[in-house]
């Protein structure tokens, strides 16, 4: 006897939630693919430089070559992503990343790559990321409906963080087995696959763009949107410091403490793995928890980011360091989901990418400076004092943000039921909730209502292309 599904009821064979439409599924799948490749490729690039006879300073130059164009082109990338269909920008950026990583792989496999060649190719990869990131964030924000935003963003981030952990572990094993060049080649293939998936995104449910008279006018318009919201610019300023000092502690001081006081690199690897597990736990928590005061809860969860620096300053034994890294990973993921939900609720859909670009730009702008100054700071003040300084800065800037009324009062808004599904996203009605002013959202008497960090919630430079 066959079982028939009543009209209007979901099929029993359906394997995904009703709110996870076609676009959301494609975006999530493509992000998982690129994170599996890119997290291993970041390790492979460093080993490629070292195997070519480069020094630690040369590794830093290659890293800087990736970061500089990211900072230079982010704002332009955000403006362009709001002028033309975002999925085209994403596919073009993935194509650039595929070509640059493929060329990098060929150089390394062939042998004797030159430092300038590696810097040039990683700079191309950073340029692709600068155009990709604002478009991708805008596309994701426009793909889910307001009532499901919290769960959708949490699931997306859980999938991406899990892929990042797996990609780093797989990449490390592959480097040892077959060499860094082949890991870079796998990353190039991953970009090709992800670009193909993103080419199938349907943007018919998004209203046609009406760009300003010039790219400069669009940048000015994005700046007006950014500076008109105190909650937005204050938290981005906060994270310009938080990302910088936590990044310096993670990239510079952490490996040194592990080498000198914890017995080698293995304990630091365990601590980083614990942080990744914490982010997955935070995403699982946010699948069901919907705090009313989005930014207040999120900002309170930034305070634990001071714990890893303090743990390194003591230093804690390996198990203690793993515990504080686990807690900080869980806390920053709570912030991240609340941040994305706030952006989705408050920013007009047609300006998502421009505002996201200012978010990214502000959040990472001080990271290269902080990592460059970490060594001189250690020389001047001592490693322990420098680490305590990192922890103190996180606490100070986070406490300062809590003095901003909008941060304390902005609340989740109720989302009216959608009367009809929109084409292009699997029938989920996946459109952005109407944006309202931050001031209106901050009324403490309003009824209970239904961001890797502004920008970077993983405390390290994002992998190329995702």
C-alpha positions in Angstrom: 0.0 0.0 0.0 1.4 3.4 -1.0 1.3 6.4 1.3 0.2 9.6 -0.4 1.1 13.1 0.9 -1.9 15.4 1.3 -1.9 18.5 -0.8 0.0 21.3 0.8 1.9 19.0 3.1 5.6 18.6 2.8 6.8 15.3 1.3 7.9 12.7 3.8 11.0 12.3 1.7 12.1 15.8 2.2 15.5 15.9 3.8 15.9 19.5 4.5 13.9 22.0 6.6 11.2 23.9 4.7 13.0 27.2 5.2 16.3 25.9 3.7 15.5 26.8 0.1 17.4 26.2 -3.1 19.6 29.3 -2.8 20.4 28.7 0.8 21.4 25.1 0.1 23.6 26.1 -2.8 25.3 28.8 -0.8 25.9 26.5 2.2 27.2 23.7 0.0 29.5 26.0 -1.9 30.9 27.5 1.3 31.6 24.1 2.8 33.5 23.1 -0.4 35.7 26.3 -0.4 36.4 26.1 3.3 37.5 22.5 3.0 40.0 23.6 0.4 41.1 27.0 1.7 41.9 26.1 5.3 44.3 23.5 4.1 45.7 25.9 1.4 46.6 28.5 4.0 48.8 26.0 5.7 50.1 24.7 2.4 51.1 28.2 1.3 53.3 28.7 4.4 55.0 25.4 3.9 55.5 26.1 0.2 57.5 29.2 1.1 59.6 27.4 3.7 60.3 24.4 1.4 61.5 26.9 -1.3 64.1 28.1 1.2 62.2 31.1 2.5 62.3 32.3 6.1 59.6 33.2 8.6 59.8 36.7 7.4 59.1 35.5 3.8 56.0 33.7 5.1 54.9 37.0 6.6 55.5 38.8 3.3 53.3 36.3 1.4 50.6 36.7 4.1 50.8 40.4 3.8 50.5 40.2 0.1 47.2 38.5 0.6 45.9 40.9 3.2 46.8 44.2 1.5 44.6 44.0 -1.6 41.8 42.6 0.7 41.9 45.9 2.6 42.3 48.1 -0.5 39.5 46.6 -2.6 36.8 45.7 0.0 34.8 48.9 -0.3 34.9 48.8 -4.1 33.8 45.2 -4.0 30.9 46.0 -1.8 29.7 48.8 -4.0 30.0 46.7 -7.1 28.0 43.8 -5.5 25.1 46.2 -4.9 25.2 47.4 -8.5 25.1 44.1 -10.4 23.7 40.7 -9.4 25.8 39.4 -6.5 26.1 35.8 -7.7 28.0 37.1 -10.8 30.5 38.8 -8.6 30.9 35.7 -6.5 31.4 33.4 -9.5 33.9 35.8 -11.1 35.8 36.0 -7.8 35.8 32.2 -7.5 37.2 32.0 -11.0 40.1 34.4 -10.2 40.8 32.4 -7.0 40.8 29.2 -9.0 43.3 30.5 -11.6 45.6 32.0 -9.0 45.7 29.0 -6.7 46.1 26.7 -9.8 49.1 28.7 -11.0 50.5 28.7 -7.4 50.1 24.9 -7.3 51.9 24.5 -10.7 54.8 26.6 -9.6 55.2 24.7 -6.3 54.9 21.2 -8.0 57.3 22.2 -10.8 59.8 23.3 -8.1 61.8 26.5 -7.3 59.0 29.1 -7.0 60.2 32.6 -6.5 59.1 34.7 -3.6 57.8 37.5 -5.9 55.7 35.0 -7.8 54.1 33.6 -4.7 53.4 37.1 -3.4 51.8 38.1 -6.7 49.6 35.0 -6.8 48.5 35.3 -3.2 47.7 39.0 -3.9 45.4 37.9 -6.7 43.7 35.6 -4.3 43.3 38.4 -1.8 41.8 40.6 -4.5 39.2 37.9 -5.3 38.3 37.7 -1.6 37.8 41.4 -1.5 35.1 41.3 -4.2 33.7 37.9 -3.0 33.1 38.6 0.7 30.7 41.5 0.6 28.7 39.9 -2.3 28.5 36.6 -0.4 27.4 38.1 2.8 24.8 40.2 1.0 23.6 37.2 -0.9 23.2 35.1 2.2 21.4 37.8 4.1 18.9 38.2 1.2 18.3 34.4 1.0 16.5 33.7 4.3 13.3 35.0 5.7 13.2 37.0 8.9 11.4 34.4 11.0 14.0 31.8 10.1 17.1 34.0 10.0 18.5 33.0 13.4 18.4 29.3 12.7 19.6 29.7 9.1 22.6 31.7 10.0 23.5 29.3 12.9 23.3 26.3 10.6 25.3 28.0 7.9 28.0 29.0 10.4 28.1 25.5 11.9 28.6 23.9 8.5 31.3 26.4 7.6 33.2 26.1 10.9 33.0 22.3 10.7 34.4 22.4 7.2 37.2 24.7 8.3 38.3 22.3 11.1 38.1 19.4 8.7 39.9 21.3 6.0 42.8 22.3 8.2 43.2 18.7 9.5 43.0 17.2 6.1 45.3 19.8 4.6 48.0 19.1 7.2 47.8 15.4 6.6 48.0 15.9 2.8 51.0 18.2 3.0 52.9 15.6 5.0 51.8 12.8 2.5 52.0 14.5 -1.0 53.4 18.0 -0.5 51.9 21.5 -0.4 51.6 21.9 -4.1 49.0 19.3 -4.4 47.0 20.8 -1.6 47.0 24.1 -3.4 45.8 22.2 -6.5 42.9 20.7 -4.5 42.0 24.2 -3.4 41.9 25.4 -7.0 39.5 22.6 -7.8 37.4 23.5 -4.8 37.0 27.0 -6.1 36.0 25.7 -9.5 33.3 23.5 -7.9 32.0 26.2 -5.6 31.9 28.7 -8.5 29.8 26.2 -10.6 27.4 25.8 -7.7 27.0 29.5 -7.2 26.3 30.0 -10.9 23.0 28.2 -10.3 21.8 30.8 -7.7 18.4 32.3 -8.7 18.2 36.0 -8.1 14.8 36.6 -9.7 13.2 37.3 -6.3 15.6 40.2 -5.7 14.4 43.6 -7.1 16.5 45.0 -10.0 19.3 47.3 -8.9 19.1 51.0 -9.4 22.7 52.1 -8.9 23.7 55.6 -8.3 25.3 57.9 -10.8 28.7 56.6 -10.1 30.6 54.0 -8.0 31.8 56.8 -5.8 28.2 57.9 -5.2 27.4 54.3 -4.1 30.3 54.3 -1.8 29.1 57.5 -0.2 25.6 56.0 0.1 27.0 53.0 1.9 29.0 55.3 4.2 25.8 57.2 5.1 24.1 53.9 6.0 27.1 52.8 8.1 27.6 56.0 10.1 23.9 56.7 10.7 23.6 53.6 12.9 25.6 54.0 16.2 25.2 50.3 17.1 26.9 49.4 13.7 29.9 51.7 13.7 30.6 51.4 17.4 30.8 47.6 17.2 32.9 47.6 14.1 35.3 50.0 15.9 35.3 47.6 18.8 36.2 44.7 16.6 38.9 46.6 14.8 40.7 46.4 18.2 39.4 42.9 19.2 40.3 41.2 15.9 43.7 42.9 15.9 44.8 42.0 19.4 43.3 38.5 19.4 44.8 37.9 16.0 48.3 38.9 17.3 47.9 36.7 20.3 46.8 33.7 18.2 49.2 34.2 15.3 52.4 35.3 17.1 52.3 34.7 20.9 50.4 31.4 20.9 52.9 29.4 19.0 55.8 30.9 21.0 54.2 30.1 24.3 53.5 26.5 23.1 57.1 26.1 22.0 58.7 27.6 25.1 56.4 26.6 27.9 53.9 23.9 26.8 56.2 21.4 25.1 55.8 22.1 21.4 53.2 22.9 18.7 50.9 20.0 19.6 49.3 21.7 22.6 48.6 24.8 20.6 47.0 22.7 17.8 44.7 21.1 20.5 43.8 24.5 21.7 42.9 25.8 18.2 40.8 22.6 17.7 39.0 23.3 21.0 38.2 26.8 19.7 36.7 25.3 16.5 34.6 22.8 18.5 33.4 25.7 20.6 32.2 27.6 17.5 30.2 24.5 16.5 28.7 24.3 20.0 27.7 28.0 19.8 26.0 27.5 16.5 24.1 24.5 17.8 22.9 26.6 20.8 21.8 29.4 18.5 19.7 27.1 16.4 17.1 27.3 19.2 18.0 30.3 21.3 16.6 33.7 20.1 17.6 36.4 22.6 15.4 39.4 22.5 18.2 42.0 22.9 20.4 40.8 20.1 23.4 43.1 20.5 23.4 43.3 24.3 23.7 39.5 24.5 26.1 39.4 21.7 28.4 42.0 23.2 28.4 40.4 26.6 29.7 37.3 24.7 32.7 39.2 23.5 34.3 39.5 27.0 35.4 35.8 27.0 37.7 36.6 24.0 40.0 38.0 26.6 40.5 34.6 28.2 42.9 33.0 25.7 45.3 35.9 25.9 45.1 35.7 29.7 45.5 31.9 29.6 48.7 32.3 27.5 50.0 35.0 29.8 49.8 32.7 32.9 50.3 30.3 31.1 47.7 27.7 31.8 48.4 24.0 31.3 47.2 22.5 28.0 43.9 21.3 29.3 43.1 24.7 30.8 44.0 26.5 27.6 41.7 24.2 25.7 38.9 25.0 28.1 39.2 28.8 27.7 39.5 28.4 23.9 36.4 26.2 23.9 34.5 28.9 25.8 35.7 31.7 23.7 34.7 29.8 20.5 31.2 29.2 21.8 30.8 32.8 22.9 32.0 34.4 19.7 29.6 32.2 17.7 26.7 33.5 19.8 27.8 37.0 19.0 28.2 36.1 15.3 24.7 34.7 14.8 23.2 37.7 16.7 25.2 40.1 14.6 24.1 38.5 11.3 20.5 38.5 12.5 20.8 42.2 13.4 22.3 43.1 10.0 19.5 41.2 8.3 16.8 43.0 10.3 18.2 46.5 10.2 19.9 47.0 6.8 18.0 47.5 3.6 18.5 44.5 1.2 19.8 46.6 -1.7 22.6 48.0 0.6 23.7 44.7 2.3 26.9 44.4 0.4 28.1 48.0 0.8 27.4 48.0 4.5 29.0 44.5 4.8 32.1 45.9 3.1 32.5 48.7 5.6 32.0 46.1 8.3 34.8 43.9 6.9 37.1 46.9 6.2 36.8 48.2 9.8 37.1 44.8 11.4 40.3 43.7 9.7 42.0 47.1 9.0 44.2 47.0 12.1 45.1 43.3 12.0 48.2 43.6 9.8 49.5 46.5 12.1 48.9 44.4 15.2 50.7 41.3 13.9 53.6 43.5 12.7 53.9 45.2 16.1 53.5 42.0 18.2 57.3 41.3 18.0 58.4 44.8 19.0 55.8 44.9 21.8 57.2 41.6 23.2 60.7 43.1 23.1 59.6 46.3 24.8 57.3 45.0 27.4 57.9 41.3 27.6 55.6 38.5 26.3 53.6 38.1 29.5 52.8 41.8 29.7 52.0 42.0 26.0 49.5 39.2 26.4 47.9 40.8 29.5 47.7 44.0 27.4 45.8 42.1 24.7 43.3 40.7 27.3 42.8 44.2 28.8 42.1 45.8 25.5 39.4 43.3 24.7 37.7 44.0 28.1 38.1 47.8 27.8 36.7 48.3 24.2 33.8 45.8 24.9 32.8 47.6 28.1 33.0 50.9 26.2 30.5 49.6 23.5 28.0 48.8 26.3 27.7 52.5 26.9 26.1 53.0 23.5 22.3 53.0 24.1 21.5 51.4 20.7 23.7 48.4 21.6 21.9 47.8 24.9 18.3 48.4 23.6 18.1 47.1 20.0 15.6 44.3 20.0 14.5 41.4 17.8 11.4 42.5 15.8 8.4 40.3 15.1 8.2 39.0 11.6 4.8 39.0 9.9 4.0 35.7 8.1 4.7 35.8 4.4 1.7 35.4 2.3 3.4 33.9 -0.7 6.6 32.2 -1.7 9.0 34.1 -3.8 10.4 32.5 -7.0 14.0 31.5 -7.1 14.5 30.0 -3.6 12.7 26.8 -3.4 9.4 28.3 -2.2 10.6 29.5 1.1 9.6 33.1 0.8 13.2 33.9 1.3 13.5 37.6 1.3 15.0 40.1 3.7 12.8 41.5 6.5 12.0 45.2 6.0 14.7 47.3 7.6 13.8 50.0 10.0 15.9 52.7 11.7 18.1 51.7 14.6 16.4 54.4 16.7 13.0 52.8 16.3 14.4 49.4 17.2 15.9 50.8 20.5 12.6 51.6 22.2 12.8 49.7 25.5 9.1 49.4 25.6 8.7 47.8 22.3 7.3 44.2 22.3 9.6 41.2 22.2 10.5 40.6 18.6 11.5 38.0 16.3 28.4 40.6 12.2 33.7 36.1 11.6 32.4 39.2 14.3 31.6 42.1 12.3 33.3 40.7 9.5 35.5 38.0 11.0 34.2 35.7 13.5 36.9 33.2 13.5 39.6 35.4 15.0 41.9 34.8 12.0 42.1 36.1 8.5 39.4 34.5 6.5 40.4 32.0 3.9 40.5 33.2 0.3 37.1 33.3 -1.4 34.9 32.5 1.5 
